[in-house]
């Protein structure tokens, strides 16, 4: 495959997935006035509660993109096993949604929300599998079809034909249909291996779960800040943080997508002893992230101290609600987030043992975010919430740097 064709495939993937993300975000904007705050709030609660399922399923996708390029004889079995792991949460959610359907009301809506979010994760894993098989156009096309389906369903909802439950049901049907088509085109799904390798499934399951810890913890960190904001500050500041995180998520999502596209090649490049280079680079990047955060935190706390000295509590609260200050902290958050994500990405593509380091770092970051949010949100409001996210990322980076000081752990060899 030429560099030009590879670039063209990557651009199609970015265009397809970017279009789907844009359409999903746009649907939220137009559904609020169409449904009203109460019904829209029910829909957001049902979908927002289960965002973590996307990242839980994507642990299998990350393991697939790392492990399968390194295998030869076991590529077929590894692909089949990891796609089965990605599909398992979806199957469980479908069963729960079917059981809750007769109940109706908000429980039934929650059931569909779980299927929809887990289905998005499965769709991403299946689309990535087709990239590995040399068909990147299928990845972009699958998400383009999903984008069109979301637009059609949203138009029907705005026109008054779909209530929240029916709308989610239509979205679920579309996601599962696209997943079904993609799955049918994967040879590893169609053909069962004659002699499955003993222990391979357990190894891959463990790696997939460890790989998902980082993204699930990052999602939980955002949830913690929203909970703190909802309990302690005015709704206007919650909306400010939502818009700031929307901008951050757009950049972060693009960065993650680019890294996922490059992951198979990175996995091969950092295999074996070459992984030391990745560890060294991850340690340097983590140190730089901690340094940037220390400077930014010093500036924020210094300005807050000056505001306190000048005008007391009222001045500090006004500083916390200042959109320009929030924008500055958000820029720091976006910068540190991209740096930490890249450091974690490098480690994930070295050895399976590195996943314990990235997972424990993610938990440390979540704990730091929670403590900082409780301390700063009552005083600095929106700015305090965003600062808590920055501190959490710094704690994650500091943990990584500390764990990368010694020699690389020796991972058990993966049979190929």
Secondary structure, DSSP 8 states (H G I E B T S, - for coil): --HHHHHHHHHHHHHHHHHHHHHHHHHHHHHHHHH-HHHHHHHHHHHHTTHHHHHHHHHHHHHHHHHGGG-STTHHHHHHHHHHHHHHHHHHHHHHHHHHHTT-HHHHHHHHHHHHHHHHHHHHHHHHHHHHTT-HHHHHHHHHHHHHHHHHHHHHHHTTS--HHHHHHHHHHHHHHHHHHHHHT-HHHHS--SS--TTHHHHHHHHHHHHHHHHHHHHHHHHHHHHHHHHHS-HHHHHHHHHHHHHHHHHHHHHHHHHHHHHHHHHHHTSGGGHHHHHHHHHHHHHHHHHHHHHHHHHHHHHHHHHHHHHHHHHHHHHHT-HHHHHHHHHHHHHHHHHHHHHHHHHHTT-TTHHHHHHHHHHHHHHHHHHHHHHHHHHHHHHHHHHHHHHHHHHHHHHHHHHTSS----------
